[in-house]
Amino acid sequence: MTKMIYPGQTIGIIGGGQLGRMMAVAAKEAGYKVAVLEPTMDSPCGQVADIRIVAPYDDEGALEELAEVSDVITYEFENIDYAGLKRLTEIAYVPQGAELVRITQNRVTEKAAIVEAGCPVAPYVVADTYGELVASIHQIGFPCIVKTVRGGYDGKGQQLLKSNEDLPLAEELFEHSQCIAEGFVSFTKEISVIVQRNGQGETCCLPVGENIHVNHILHETIVPARITEDTEKKAEEAAAKIADHLELIGTLAVEMFVLEDGGIIINECAPRPHNSGHYSIEACNISQFTQHIRAVCGWPLRKPRLWAPSIMVNVLGQHVVPLTNSISKYPDWSIHLYGKAEAKVNRKMGHITIMTDDLTEALQQVEDSGIWSE
Ligand code: AMP
């Protein structure tokens, strides 16, 4: 049953990373208290939370403590322990439930749900062992991508196979989990739709973002995506269909490929605010984080509007120094750093958003500043 959670009450967040931090900042703006469960002491979310529970995500005692101090519980990433979350649904108010996490933690159940919702995915086969992959790969053909069913992110746990000779490259993926092999989609663009829904069934999509990856890591999101109105409509309709099918409460980021003919193929979903939606903090009348808090607290949703075309660029470990040197040069950049202690190469340390009508100039600024990945 949907409950209204009021300012002054406490929102518990599982996970202390940057998504939790930005959720917490949005929650605190409205006067909520925030509790976070996270194994490290000095986490991005822990730095802004009122209550820190420092323990592993599946620690039973810690989950009980989180339940005790929180009026509502949400999470900032999907690879949390399903059994722990399920148990939490019995002792605390977790409006998002545990099913969405179960489904999206596993590429097989995720793809099945997308297909059941009536949306297109790339052709795929499931293989429990390397031998099964070798036996069934002819159903997909080459090129194809083999992905671990669980736990992959930013291109980890994936292998592109161009021909039969490449097959052995995929063997070690099976040490991690069951795998799927999916047909390589020759897309023209990657886009994402962040769809948000509350317990009353109100559904809103943020403006479609166009995502450019470098080394499998999201490099930049351009909004509005440079797609036709027809593709935009298809993308939003697909995201809303998946959200309805999953009876979403909260946030679902739906990543898609755009085809030459303007059609779309759904790649994957994440049941949380997403890196490609960070632009909404400045560029929309409602950020993905504020909308998420509204959704889990039972508030009505606000229809998102884009104030201005924008570009969001991720700041990785190797970009922190050049970014710091750019602060005085670019007053129009909105700078977000997540408070992570160690700036490791390719670690997401922050992002910038530039609202501009002149995308070429903004891209040039970013390139000149040295926060550009190649
Ligand atoms: P994923 O972890 O599934 O989001 O994949 C990471 C990236 O690999 C995507 O953003 C795409 O650039 C690429 N990719 C994944 N699956 C496919 C596919 N079936 N066809 C072409 N490119 C893909």
Residues whose N, C-alpha, C, O or C-beta is under 5 A from the ligand:
A	BS01	AMP	A122 I145 D154 G155 E182 G183 F184 V185 E268
